[in-house]
Amino acid sequence: MVLNVVTLIRDGKKYMSTWPMVRQLGFYFPEYRVVKATQTAFWAMPFIALFVAFSQIYVLGWAHLPQTLAMTLLIISLPIQGLLWLGWRARHPLPLTLFDWSNQLSQKLNQMGVTCQPLGAKACYLDLAVLLNIAFKRLDQHYWDEL
């Protein structure tokens, strides 16, 4: 499972846009919290990094410029780290329990008349996200309350 960084970031962005942002899934999957944190970090971290840089330069002076740059780069990199984790998770294979549950979910969708392929042997979390996205659009709230 050797992937380069650009592919991981691209997969993370695709996974972040595909994952259904439904609060009920937050109890079972960490993706809800990671996607929310990454989306927030994209707009908040540049401001925080600028504030940290200016305040350190103001308080400590120009002598601490290397430490200020290191801290600023760390803060700026936090959203990228979220995308890297999401990209890694998107290509991670499903455990057997989730694999069985997702196949039951696809069968239920097929019974309702929604064309949905059951997940194959090489299913990953991105495939599960696509299936969950379809399911949350088609299934009623009663099904998700039983979960």
N, C-alpha and C positions, 0 to 999 in steps of 0.2 A: 504494500500500500504506500508506495513512494510517490508523493505528489509535490510539485513545486509550489512556492508561496503564491504565485499569481493565480494558479488554478485553485488553490485553497480559498483565496479571497473571493474569486469569482463564484465558486460554489457556495461560499458563505453568504454572499449577497443574494444569490438565487434561493437558497434555503430560507434566508430571512424574509424574503418576499413571498415565499410559498407557504411557510408555516402559518396555520390559522391562529390568529391572536385571540383566542378564547380563554377566558379565565379558568374554566373547568380543567383545561389541559395542564395548567400550572401546578396542579396537585400531583400529576404523574410524570411530567417531563420538565426538565430545567430550561427548555428552549424558550418558553414564554418569558421567563425572567431575563435570560441572556439577550433575547431580541429586544426587549424593552430597554435594558441597560445599554446595549450597543446603539440603539436609535437615539437615546438620550445623550450618550457620550459623543455622538457625531456633532451635535450642535453645542454641547456644553464644554467639552474639553479644550477647544481652542481659546475660549474666554478665560478658563481657569489657568491655562498655561501662560497666557499673557499676563494675568494678574500675578501669578507666582514669579514670573521673570521680572516684571517691573518692581515688585515688592522686595525681592532678594537683592536686586541691583541697588535699590534705594536704601535698604537697611544695611546690607553687607558691603556694598561698594563694588567697583569694577574688578577688584582683586579676586572675587569669587565667580567670575564669568564662566569658567569651565563647569563648575557645579551647577550653576544656573541653567546652562545649556543642556546638561545631562538630565536635570529634573524636568525641564520643558519638553525635551524629546520623549522622556518616559510618559509624561502626561498626554502628549499628542498621540503616542502609539497605542493607547488603551482601546480606542474603537477598532483599530486594526487587529488587536489581539482578540477582540470579540468576534470579528469576521473570520479570523483564523480558526477559532474554536468551532464556530458554526460550520465552516467548510469541512473541518475534520469530522464533525458529527454527521454532516450530510452524507458522507461516503462511508460511514461506519456501518457494518452489517447489523441487521436486527437480531436481537436475542430470540430464542425459540418461542417464548411466551408472547412477545409482541408480534411475532410472525403469525402464530396461530390466531391471535385476536384480530389482526388486520385481515387475514383471510376470511374470518367470520364476518367482519364488517363489509368486505367486498361482496360476499354472498348475499348479505342483507340488502345491499344496494342493488345487486342484480335482480333480486326478487321484487324490488320496487320498480324495476324497469330502467334503472340507470345503468348504462353500459360502463362496466368497470372490470378491468382485468385483475385476477388474483395475483398477488405478489409471487415472484419466482424465487428460486433458491438463493439467488444473489441479491436479495432485496436489501435496501439500505434505508436510512432514516429519511432521505429525500423522497423515496417512493412512498413511505408512510405519510410524509407531509402532504403529498399530492392527494393521496387517498383521504386523509382527514379533511383536507380542504373541500373536496367534493362532498364528503359525508356531512360536514357542517352546513353546507348549502342546501342539501337535499333532505336530510333526516329531521324529524320534528324534535322539539325540546324534550319530550318525554323520554326518548331514547338516551339522551345525554344525562338526564337526571338520574336514571337507573345506574349509571356508571358509578 
